[in-house]
Amino acid sequence: MSQTTWLAFEQPLNERIRTFLRLETLFAQHAHHAQDDSEWGLRATLHRLLDIYSLVSRSDFKGEVVKELTDQYNQLKQLSDTAGVDQGRLNQTLQEIDSVINALNALSSQLAQQQLRDNEFLVSILNRAAIPGGTCGFDLPLLHHWLALPEQRARRDLEAWFADLIPFERAITLYLQLLRSSTVAKDCTAEQGVYVYTPERVFSLVRVLVAREGTVYPEISAGRHRFSIRFMECSDVNQRPQSSEANVPFRLQCCEL
């Protein structure tokens, strides 16, 4: 009997988690494109880098991340004397959080703003990136020149620009890992494709796990005090999805730290 493989659909319930999830996606895309040594790999890596800078340049973003991790550190620290707690794992997690906080605190609070303000090369690309095809050689001859340099030179520049973002990547990865593991998934059934839930407390993230091999996906409508899930049938993306009328088994996680 084959084991079910689950595909997770996530719905953030506040702006902070929404930003963290977007950054997680951008960091993953950056890591993927960084393995491509072609001109198009360099372009894609650079664009993802600028997307990340745009998000972390928001006013006091670093302070918000540090506060969230510090709060989590203090909560976990209180478990040190609790019977039954895996002390080895707890201490490792505390060390990881402390290391990330120290790395973030070592960065300038205006790091991203300065990079996007003072580096004319990056600013020129950022200003054109929203235009379809706006970074062509005739639009940005300096970019065209940079892409033609030896690949090692371009990679050196990209790594230098990304270096100060590494603590943010570690922080986002660690925080979301702790958030997703804050609760176990429970088995649920959406009667005739619909599931409505009123939680007893406020959560930050809803995760709906659906069988990967199925033909349904969830549309999640969530607020602070109530959320609903409607499953849609889609066997061909070239056709309009239809509401499922079947009883759909799924797994649900409501996450909060």
N, C-alpha and C positions, 0 to 999 in steps of 0.2 A: 504494500500500500504506500503510495507516494505521499511525501510530506508536503503540506501546503506552503507555498512561498508567498509571502505577503508584500504588497506594495503600499507604502505609506503616503497618505495625502494629509498635509498639514495646514491648519488654519490658525494664524496668529491672532491673539485677542487684544493686543495693544501695539502701539507704534514701535516700542522698543524691540519687541520680538520680531516684528515685521522687518525692521532694519537689520537685525541680526541674521535672519534667514536670507535676506537678499545678499548680505555680505558673504555668508557661507557659500552661496551659489557662485558669487563672483570669484571668491578665492579658489574654488574648485575649478572654475573655468580657466583662471590664470595658471594654475598648476598644470592643467592639461595642455594649454597652448605653449607653455614654457618648454615643453618637450619637443616642439616642432621648430627645427632650425631653418625653415624656409622663410622667405620674405613675408608670406601670409601668416606664418606662425608668429613672427616678430610683430606684425601689425596687430594681430589678435591679442597677443600678450600685452602690448602697449595700451590698447583700448580698455582691456579689463583693468589694468593698473589705474588708469584715469577714472574709471567708474568707481573703483574702491576709494581712491582719494576723494572723489566728490562726496561720497557718503560719510567718510570719517572726518571730513573737514567741517561738518556741522558743529555749531557752537557747543563747546564743552562735551563733545562726544566721549573723549577719553575719560573725563571725570565720571560720566554716567556708567561706563563699563567698569571702572575701578570700584565705584560704589556698589554695583551689583555683585561683583566678585567678593568684595569685602564683607558684605552682608551674608553671602553664602558661606564664607570662611568662618564667620562668627557662629553661624547656626550649626555648622558641622563640628566646630570646636567643642560645643556643648555636649556632643555625643561621646566625647573621649572617655567619660566615666560611666557610660551606659553599658550594662551587662548585655552580652550577646552580640555586641558590635565587633565587626572584623577590624581590629585595631591596625593591622598592617595596611589594609586597603584604605582605611580612614586617614592614616598618617601620610600615605602616598598622595592621596587626593589633596590634603591640606598643603603638602609641599608643592604640588603642582600649582595650586591657586596662588600661594605665596610667591612663587617664582614668576608667574604671569603678572601679578600686581606690581612686583618690583620692576619688571621690564617695562611695563606701561608708565610707571612713575618716572622712569629714567628718560622718557621722551619729552620733548617740548610740547606744551599744551597747544601751541600754534603750528605744530609740525606740518599738517596737511595744508592749512591755509597758506603758509609760507611757500611750500612747494608749488602750489597752483598760482601763486602771485608772482613769485620771483623767477621761475624757470620759464623763459619766453617760449622755448621749444615746446614744452608740455602744454602751456596755455594756448598756443596757436593750434595745436591738435585738438584740444578739448573744445575750443570754440567752433571747430569745423565738424566735429564728430557727429553732431546731431543731424547734419545734413546728409541725405542719402548720397553716397559717393563723394562726400565733401572733403575727403583726405587724398584725393588723386594727386599725382605728381604736379600737375599744372596749378593746383590750389596751394600746395605746400611743397615747394621745391626743396626746402631744407629737410623735410621728412624723406623725400625721394633720395636725397644725397645720403642721409643717415642709413637708410635701408640698403644702400649699395656699398657701405663700408664692410670690411671683413666681419664675418658673423660674430667672432669673439669680441669685437669692439662693441657691437650693439648689445650683446648679452651682458657685457660688463656694465653698460649703462643701465639696462633693465634691472639687474641685480642690485645696483646701487640705489636706484629709485625705490625698489621694493623692500630694501633692508629694514627701514623704519616701520614698515607695515607688518612685519613678522609678529611682533608682540600682539597686534590686534587680531591677527589670524589665530594665534594660540588662544587668546582670550575668548574669541567667539566660539571656536571649536570646543573648548573646555566647558563654557557656560551651557551651550546647547546640549552637550553630552550629559551634563548633570541634570538639565531640565527634562530631557527625554527619558532619563532613567529614574526620574522622581516617583514614578508609579508604574505598575504593571498593567498591561492591556487586558481588558475584560471582553468576553465573548458576548456579542449582541446580535439581534436580528431586526432588520428594518422591515416591518410588516407592509406588504404591498409597496416596497421600495422607499418607505418614509420612516424616519426615526426622529423623535423629538425628545430632548433631554433638558431638564431644569436642574442644574448643579446646585449643591448646597453651599458652595463657596465660589469665589472668583478664581478663575484659572488664567494662565497666560498663553497656553497652546493646546489646541485640540488636534489629535492624530487619529485618523481613520485608516485602518489597515484592511485592505481588500485583497482577495486572492488574485495573484498576478495573472493567472491563466484565464480569468473570467472576462466577461464582455461589459462589465458595469464599472462606472466610476462615480464618486460622490460629489455633489455640489453642496458645500457647507455654508450655511448662513448662521453666523454666530454673533452674539452680543455678550455683555458681561454676565447676564443672569439667565440666558436661555439660548439654546441653539438647536437647529434642525438640520437633518441630513436627508437629501433626496438623491436616490441613486438613478443614474441615467444609463440607458442601454446604448452602446456604440460598438458595432462590429466593423464599421467602415467610416472613417473620418470624412469621407466625401459625401456622406449622407447626414441629414440632421438627426442628432440624438433624440431619443424618445424616453419619457419617464418609464422606469421599470415598474411593472405591476407584480413582480415576484417577491417572495420573502427572501431577502438578501442577508446571508450571514456575514458578519464583519467583526473586527475587533476595534475597541475604542480605548484611547488614552486621553485623560484630561490632566495636563501637566502644570505644575506650579512649584516654585522653590520658596 
